[in-house]
Amino acid sequence: MRLTPGSIAVRLLPVLALLALGCASANKLAKQSERDLAAGNLDAAYQHALKAIDKSPKNARAISAYTAAATRMVDDRKERIVSIAAADTLAAADRVLDLSQLRGEILSHGVTLPADPGFDQVESAIRLAAAEFHYSAGEHAIAQGSPKRAWMEFKVCLRYTPGYRDAAQRMEMAHAQGTARVAILPFADQVEVPGLSRQLADRMFDQVTHHVKTGDFEFTRLVEPGQVYANITVSELDRIDRPTAIAIGKRLAADEVVTGRFYGMRSNTNTVDVQQTIYRRETFRDTSGVTRERFVEQDFRAVERERFVTVRYDMEVVDTGNEQTLSSYSDKVDGYARVVFTDFRATGDCNEYRLYPPGWRSSDPERVRDIDREWKSHFGTWTLPSLLEKSRNDHSRTRYTSSDRGSFFGDCRERPVWLGGLPADNDMASISLDVVWQPVLGMLRELDPK
């Protein structure tokens, strides 16, 4: 297609219209900024000018309005800083940091402010005074045996004056002194589940270390599981009491250990044999040759099983140096498993099966509600056709195996797991206690800054 000057102009009209709209908007904002500045509303003048120059960076009026507002704004901030410094140097230092950020924003928009050697000297003096204050506070914190507080003081010192004396080195040393090596140990297994202690210790380490590595912690470093197990004897593994935990921590050169126990497991199991009539839709031709439908009764049997498990646990974080408890937590977890299974084999299309003939909805609505309620109480969100389809395609799952464990981490109250058997009590304890890493994380997060 050959473009003519006329067609090119037509195609450019929308673009030109948008440019004109942007310029009009920028001019309007710049005009409002000029009004605000004349009225002494510096913050409003600056914000309107900023929006104007962001909308149209090359608009002359926007540039002029932004330059005027920025200059007045900076001058105002300088006057305030000088006034504040006479009474509170640290408060003035915070305002200096704010001003530095503002000047960076102004410079990024292509506006260079006039030099002010007199204020530069004042600003430098304020920054140095604030840096000296926090440096001295850091030294005092080190002397008081508070390396975490010292680290923060040195860090703040460097915010005011980067490169101040040896603050960076002191900050690094304080961080090293304040950082705790923490060993998460296998808990004492008083519910007698083989392998449970190590399994859950590994789970706790995996979850907590993720948060440590992603920046949630500043002063916590975890001892690798390989090091932990290398310092635990076979006889200690499932029965680590408090004194043993402290001894293991010292072997590991850990500053803190996380230790605890699982105990008091209770279990209860219910089994329900479900028997009811279902209906299969069939079509047939009557004596006149008309196709009709009927619903043929079928006996349906299934089994619903559920198991409730409660396990209690205690845990604490212990300082291996003074052997004091730094934090502790006790609670219980409730585990629940629900399964359904049937060996009923549907013939033909599973969607042809119904809990009741459709006509009952109008003829006997109360009976229909009872049937629906009863079905849901046993099978949750399973529909009859989906359950029959599952029975046809997955009829071999008559027993629980360890590979089925993952099915029970979801909400099996609403949708029971398709399975002929329940997890054993041991597996239920393992499933239930899978969440104990959360209070461990909570305790370590609370202790990290202290």
Helices and strands as residue ranges (DSSP letters): H 5-39, H 42-55, H 60-85, H 89-108, H 117-143, H 147-160, H 167-178, E 180-184, E 188-189, H 196-213, E 220-222, H 225-230, H 242-251, E 256-285, E 291-319, E 325-341, G 350-352, E 353-354, H 360-363, H 365-379, H 384-393, G 402-408, E 417-418, H 425-432, G 433-435, H 437-447
